């Protein structure tokens, strides 16, 4: 193992080769010569004592050790770039660093949410992080009304004042009482046609349209219920008391495994994404740092959350 910190230049060359699948294209991307990139990768392999690139493959591909290092490289390089952006602000007088306010709708982006917050806290220990739970109606307004600086939401906000990054993409599920006939499909899954008659919870009229469209599988769904809910806890309380059904992403079941509730995958519904949203005109360097770290972690952890590596 290396006795000194990894050289970011070596990591940059290695990651470019992994993403381009070719030493020459990686060199062109970095404005370096191919021999320089080759030397960087070899130095990194020597320092780590293992082969990182399978040069016999076409295109060249990372070895298992290389795949593992690539995830770390993305996080380190993203943090480095964010740090440079932050230091660019140091030439201007600033007030004391204010807390970073992180909004989380429901369980956010599953395991990625605490991973991103903890990574930011390690990178910026001098900045206090404030966690604010968002309800369904705050899909956009928490940001536009300056109550939070970043927000884990779903789906993508449809508002020009907000921009977002895809973090996870998951299968859809419905939540029904454990005694419901539909609960028997919790292992095999159900179709959109199977849930056509379910009375889903209603949301207030000022809930953003993209979230309402995400929540329901057909236009009549919320008209079949008279019960309102704006938080996952309210949904689950209503489900186990038999008042209405709820919907969510597959990871929802890992975070809200309440007794009396059954989580049924909907096998023919389009998968949906969770996002990290920020204000489009945001200039706070701490937001840029948090965003860079979160997006880098999403590339590393996303495939695990998105696929079948984690099951409810």
Buried (B, 14 or more C-beta within 10 A) or exposed (E): EEEEEBBBBBBBBBBBBBBBBBBEBBBBBBEBEBEBBBBBBBBBBEBBEBBBBBEEEEEBBBBEBBEBBBBBBBBBBBBBBBBEEBEEEEEEEEEEEEEBBBBBBBBBBBBBBBBBBEBBEEBBEEBEBEBBEBBBBBBBBBBBEEBBBBBBBBBBBEBEEBBBBBBBBBBBBBBBBBEBEBBEBBEEBBEBEBBEEBBBBBBEEEBBEBBBEBBBBEEEBBEBBEBBBBBBBBBBBBBBEEBBBBBBBBBBBBBBEBEEBBBBBBBEBEEBBBBBBBBEEBEBBBBBBBBBBBBBBBBBBBEBBBEEEBEB
